Amino acid sequence: MLDLRRLEILHRFAARGTITATAAELGYSPSAISQQLAALEREAGVALLERTAQRANLTDAGRELAEHAGRILAATEAAASRMRVRAGTVAGRVALSCIPGLAPVLAPHLATLQRDHPELSIVAHETGAPTAAAAVLDRSYDLAVIDHWAAEPPAQVSGLVAHHLHREEIVVAVPVGHDLAERPGPVTAARLRDAVREETWLCAPPGRLSRLAGDERLAAADASPLRRWEFEGLHVQAAVVATGTGLALLPAELAAEHATITALPLSPRMHRTIQALTRRTASEDPAINACLRAARVALDGR
């Protein structure tokens, strides 16, 4: 009989590619992971890894067993979720991730949920949206709260369920008293082009979803900022705007948290959507669904 926990280690190793990365994710030492994989080889009766002085690679048999392991773990998870539904209790461990900036919004509600259900253990992390889907699929997380800034929702990922949580307007955030706020009406392409020519433009580093969406809006307006400051995290950008330094595209609800920011609507309008991703095999799990409800309440109450 193949040990289920060792199959999970093999599955993680196949996804991560190295024993060191697998050990770091699972909280074990590299030697412990090597020992567990060696024990799985003895159970399987065939070599699963090719080892060199520098690294270990899966053999053909190892890759085949890792594929079987993925299906076995999915079936086990679906069965366990169904039993928890029958039991009707919110219990067990839920590993959750959220995009930067949302932790202060979600944390109080998740903490309350944990207090209300003593048998529930929530482990929360912060991670970016581009890597969240893969992390949920390989069971690093059970639930990931992400955002997307495109007008159309991203394509569905096989094996995942996307849950709509919240939609919010994106505005041009300017310091109180800024000339742009003195003229009534939304910020058109022409007004945006004039503004960024004279001001410092605050944005995320290249590759971030907010940066891609912002650059697309600037390109559509033929606007080229002369001074661009890049910061991780929308909360950081908002804090800088609030000091009177620069302009940024920010969620309206975030801009509203600062008394020294004026939020100006865009024309045409711009929005971001916040979603949660869960595995299809765990979509009925009462604990995961309780966390989903808590996230939705937290975001609706901002």
N, C-alpha and C positions, 0 to 999 in steps of 0.2 A: 504494500500500500504506500502510495506516495504521500508524503507529509504536506498538508495544505499550506502551512506557514513557509516551508521551503520552496514550494511552488510560487508563492507570492514573491519571495526573494529573487527567484529566477526571473519572474516577470518584470520586477523592478530593474534587475541587472540588464535585461534585454533593452529596456527603455533608456537607462542611464548610460550604459556602455562601459562603465568601469566599476571595479569593486569599491574604490574609494568614494565615488559619488553615491553608490548604492548604500554604503555604510553611513555616510553623512545624512542621507535622507531618512533612513530607518532608525538612526540613533544608536548604531552598533559600531564596534571597531572593525576595521577591514579584515583582521584575522578571524573575527567571529563570522563575518559574511563568507569568507573563504571556507571555513569549516562547515557551515551550513550547506553551501553548494557542493562540497565534497561528499557530505552525507547524502544529499539528493542524488548524486552520481551513483553512489553505492545502492540506493534504493532502486534507481532506474536500471542499473546493470549495464550502463553504457557511458562513455565519456561525453560530458556536456560542455566542457571548456577545454580550449587549448591554452596552456599557460606558458608564458615566457618570463624572462627576468623583469621585463618592463610592464607587461599587462596580461590580461586574460581575454580571450575571445570565444564566443559561442561556436561550437561545432555545428554541423548540420543537424545532428540529433538534438543539440541544445536549443537551436532555433525552433525546431519542430515542437519540442516539449514546451518552450515558452509560449508558443501559439496556443497549444492545448491549455496551458496554465491560465491564459487570459479568459478562455471560454469557461473553464472550471470555476475560476474566481467570480465571474459574472453570474453564473448559475447559482453559486453558493450565496452571493449577495442577494439575488432576487428571492431565494428561498427564505433567507433570514429576514428580509424586509416583510415578506408575507406573514411570517410568524409574529413579528412585532406588531403588525396591523391587527392580527387576531388577539394579541395580548392587550392592545389598546393603551400601551404605556409609552411615554416619552422618556427613553433611556438609551444608554450607550454613549459612544464617542462620535462626535461629528467634527471633522477637520474642515475648517472654513477659511476661505481667503477673500479679501476684498481689495479693490484698487486703492492706491494712495489717496488719502483725504477723506475716505468714508468711515474709517475706523472710529473717529469720535462720534459719528452719527449712529453707527450700529452698536457700539460697545455697550452703552447703558441698557439697551433692550435685550441684548444677548445675555448680559449679566443677570437681568431680572428673570429671564427664561430659565437660566441655570439655577437660580435660587428657588424658583417655583417647582422645579423638577430635580430633586437632589441626585437622582440616578443618571442624570444627563451630564456629560462632560464635553464642553465646547473648547476646541483648540483653534485659536484664530491667528491668521497670518496676513501679511500685506504682500500682494504680488500684482504685477501689471497685467492688463487685459490680454495682450498678445499671447502669453504663455498659459493662460488660465485653462483653456479647453483641454490642452494636452495633459495638464496637471490633474484635472478631474478624471479624464479618461484612464490615466494610469494609477488612479486611486491615491495620489498624493493629497488630494482634497476631495471631500464629499460634496462640497457646495462652493461655488466661486461667484462673487458679486462683481460684475464687470460693467463697463460702459461702451457704447459705440456712438460715434459722432456723424456717421454717414446718414444720408436721407433714407436709404434703404437698409433694412436689417441685414446682418451678415447671414451667409448661407448656413443652414442647419448642419451640424456635425453629427455624423452617424454615431449612435450610442449615447448621445446627450439630449437632454430636454432643456430648452431655453424658456425661462419664466420671466414675463414682463413685470418689472417692479415699479418703474417711475419714468416719467418723461419731463424734461425741464428745458426752458428756453435758454439759449445762449445770447448774451448781451455784450455790448461794448462797455467795459468797465473803465471809467475815467475818474480822476480825483474830483471831489466836490469843488464847484466853481470853475471847472475847466471850460474853455471857450466852446468846445463841442457841445456841452450841455446847455449852453445859453440859447441855442437855436432850437425851436420846437420841431417835433417830428422825428421819425426813425432815421437811423444812420444809413444812408444810401451808399451805393458804390462810390459815387463822386465825393461824398463827405468823408468816407473812410479813406479814400486815396489821399485827400488833402491832409487828413489828420496824421496818418502814419509818416507822411513826408517830413513833418516837423517834430514828431515825438519819438521817444524811446518805446519800442514795441516789445512787450513781455510775452514769452511763450515757452513751451516745453522744448526739450532737446529734439533733434531729428529722430523720426521713427515713431514718436508717441502719437496716439490717435488724435489727441487734441491739436497737436502740431500739424498733422496731415490735414485735418479739417480746416484749421486756421489758414494754412498756406493755400489751400484750395479757394477759400473765400477771398484772400488777398489777391490771388492770381486772377480771379473772376473780375475783381475791381481794378485790375492793372495797378495795384498798389505795391510799392517796394519800400519797406522800412529802411531808413538809413542807419538806424541804430537798433539792433536786435539783442535783447538780453534773454538768456535761456535759463530756466529754473525747473527743477523737478517739483511736481506737485502744484495743483491749482490753488491750494491754500497759500502756498508761498507767493505765487503770483498776485493773489488778492491782497496779501499783506503788503507787498511792494507798491501796488497801485494805491493802497490806502495811505501810504506815506507821501503821495504826491508825485511819485516817480513813474511815469510811463502809463501806457494803455494796454489792455489785454481783452481777449475774448474769454468770458467766464460764464459759468452757469448763473442764472439770475438769483437763485436762492443763496449761492455762496457770496455773490456781490452784496446781497442785502444784509449779510452779517456784519458789514463794516459801515459805520456811520459816515465815514469820510469818502465813500465811493458812491458815485452816481451811475446807475445802470441805464444804458440807452438801448432800446430795441433796434434790431437790424431790419433792413428791407432789401431782399426778402428775408423772412424769419429763418432762424437757425435753431436747432434743438440737439440735445443729446438724450439717449435712452439708456437707462440702467436696467440690466438683466441679471438673473442668476442662472447658473448652469449646474445641472445635476446629472448623474448617470441615469440612463433609462432603467437600469436594473434596480436602482434604489429610489425610484420616483415615488413609491408609496410609503417609504419609511417615515413613521410618525415623528421621529426626532428631526430628520432633515426638513420635513414639512413644517414643523414648529419653528425652526430657524428661518425658513422662507417667510412665514407669516410675520415673524419679528422684524425681519429686514424690510418688509413692505410697510409695516406700521411705522418704523423708524423713518423711512424716506418720505412717507406721506405726511409725517408730522413736522418736517423741517420748516 
